Amino acid sequence: MKIKSDFVTNSSSTGFIFIFKGSKINLYKALVNHSKEFNLSYTGCDNTFYSINVWNIIESIEPHIRKDTAPDRDLWIMGGIEPIEGLVEKFDNNIKYYQKEIESIDEDDKFGWKSMHQREIKESKDCMLKINEAKEKGLDHYIDIDFGNDGLITGFIGDTMDYEGRNIDINFDDLVIITEQRR
């Protein structure tokens, strides 16, 4: 038996895929339209009470936006404001990858890889359903940004979004949010 005796981390983040129409201004308007969904709070391990609102989220995102040389193109350090087709491709590739992995698993599957891969496929298909609903609403762009102690946005805003924001369920005409646990 091996015992881990060195440093153990509790790094985590939650990925938020914001799907909206057009530019960052439309994203910010949609966030403000649904601001009550972002009134979040939690008590940390040290019993400190943390509370955030939509303005904290917008302020935390804004510094990570830069202008590219192409006019009117907002780019995010973590990948950019992209057309929704890129998101469709991402999840379609996930599904294909895990289906291929399942085909290569031995029948005895001692470690339960097949069920883990099947869960990944189901989660990707669920995301595809939300993406297709968003497309039907006319939403055409997305950003993907991680919040948490191992994400792009850290500190009390990142932690609050990681711990409490992962429960956000937004599926409106102007904004859809998909959350992914990234542990």
Beta strands, then each sheet from edge to edge (+ up, - down):
strand 1: 13-20
strand 2: 40-43
strand 3: 49-52
strand 4: 65-67
strand 5: 74-76
strand 6: 82-83
strand 7: 141-147
strand 8: 176-182
sheet 1: 6+ 7- 1+ 8-
sheet 2: 2+ 3-
sheet 3: 4+ 5-
end
